[in-house]
Amino acid sequence: MTTHWTDIGASESILEGSAIETLVGDQILAVFRSGGELFAMDGMCAHQGGPIAQGAVCDGCVTCPWHGWQYELSTGIQTINRQPLMRTFKVRESGGRIEVEIDG
């Protein structure tokens, strides 16, 4: 399996404490900026497919706007049952752009 970095937008498109939703191939991703770092994970909540990028970001976690499920941004671990329910992706800034690493 090969991996590659995919440009998803300008660095200024994600402000501190916010997120964007993006489609890379057939994968919906949510990309967050929290604590000055970028994080990327599945864009659909593992519970019932809610739009995770629209969730509130606080203390390194995101809360799904539909039913309140919380996930750690860095690991995808659900904060109550401590299971890794959300897939996470490597993300970086390069030349004023945001790039996500996707297997393909």
C-alpha positions as CSV (number, residue, x, y, z in Angstrom):
1,M,0.0,0.0,0.0
2,T,1.3,3.4,-0.9
3,T,0.7,6.7,0.9
4,H,0.8,10.2,-0.4
5,W,0.2,13.7,0.9
6,T,-2.9,15.5,-0.4
7,D,-3.3,19.3,-0.4
8,I,-6.6,20.2,1.2
9,G,-6.3,24.0,1.4
10,A,-4.6,27.1,2.7
11,S,-3.2,27.1,6.3
12,E,-5.4,30.1,7.1
13,S,-8.6,28.1,6.2
14,I,-8.5,26.5,9.7
15,L,-8.4,28.9,12.6
16,E,-7.5,27.9,16.2
17,G,-10.3,25.9,17.8
18,S,-12.1,25.2,14.5
19,A,-12.3,22.6,11.8
20,I,-13.1,22.0,8.1
21,E,-14.6,19.0,6.4
22,T,-13.0,17.9,3.2
23,L,-13.3,15.0,0.8
24,V,-10.1,13.2,-0.2
25,G,-10.9,10.5,-2.7
26,D,-13.9,8.7,-1.2
27,Q,-12.8,9.6,2.4
28,I,-14.6,12.3,4.3
29,L,-12.1,14.0,6.7
30,A,-12.4,16.5,9.5
31,V,-9.3,18.6,10.0
32,F,-8.9,20.6,13.2
33,R,-6.5,23.2,14.7
34,S,-6.3,22.9,18.4
35,G,-3.5,24.1,20.7
36,G,-1.6,25.3,17.7
37,E,-1.5,21.8,16.1
38,L,-3.4,20.2,13.3
39,F,-5.3,17.0,13.6
40,A,-7.2,14.9,11.0
41,M,-9.8,12.1,11.6
42,D,-12.8,10.5,10.0
43,G,-15.3,13.1,9.2
44,M,-18.3,11.1,10.2
45,C,-18.9,10.2,13.9
46,A,-18.5,6.5,14.7
47,H,-21.8,6.6,16.6
48,Q,-24.3,7.6,13.9
49,G,-22.4,9.4,11.2
50,G,-22.7,12.9,12.5
51,P,-20.6,15.7,10.9
52,I,-17.7,15.7,13.4
53,A,-16.1,18.8,11.9
54,Q,-19.1,20.8,13.1
55,G,-18.4,19.7,16.7
56,A,-17.1,21.8,19.5
57,V,-13.3,21.6,20.1
58,C,-12.0,21.9,23.6
59,D,-9.0,20.5,25.5
60,G,-7.8,18.3,22.7
61,C,-11.2,16.7,22.1
62,V,-14.1,17.2,19.7
63,T,-17.7,16.7,20.7
64,C,-20.1,15.4,17.9
65,P,-22.9,17.9,17.4
66,W,-25.5,15.2,17.0
67,H,-25.3,13.1,20.2
68,G,-22.4,14.4,22.2
69,W,-19.9,11.6,21.7
70,Q,-16.4,12.9,22.4
71,Y,-13.1,11.9,20.7
72,E,-9.5,12.7,21.4
73,L,-8.2,14.6,18.4
74,S,-4.7,13.0,18.4
75,T,-5.8,9.4,18.7
76,G,-9.5,9.0,17.7
77,I,-10.2,7.4,21.1
78,Q,-13.8,7.8,22.4
79,T,-13.4,9.5,25.8
80,I,-16.0,7.4,27.7
81,N,-15.3,3.8,26.6
82,R,-11.6,4.6,25.8
83,Q,-11.8,2.7,22.5
84,P,-10.1,4.0,19.3
85,L,-13.3,4.4,17.2
86,M,-12.3,7.1,14.8
87,R,-9.5,6.7,12.3
88,T,-6.8,9.4,12.5
89,F,-4.5,10.7,9.7
90,K,-1.2,12.4,9.6
91,V,-1.5,16.1,8.8
92,R,1.1,18.8,8.2
93,E,1.6,22.4,7.0
94,S,3.9,23.0,4.1
95,G,4.4,26.3,2.3
96,G,1.3,27.8,3.7
97,R,-0.8,24.8,2.7
98,I,-2.3,22.0,4.7
99,E,-1.7,18.4,3.6
100,V,-3.1,15.1,4.8
101,E,-1.4,11.7,4.3
102,I,-3.8,9.1,2.9
103,D,-3.3,5.5,2.2
104,G,-4.2,4.6,-1.4
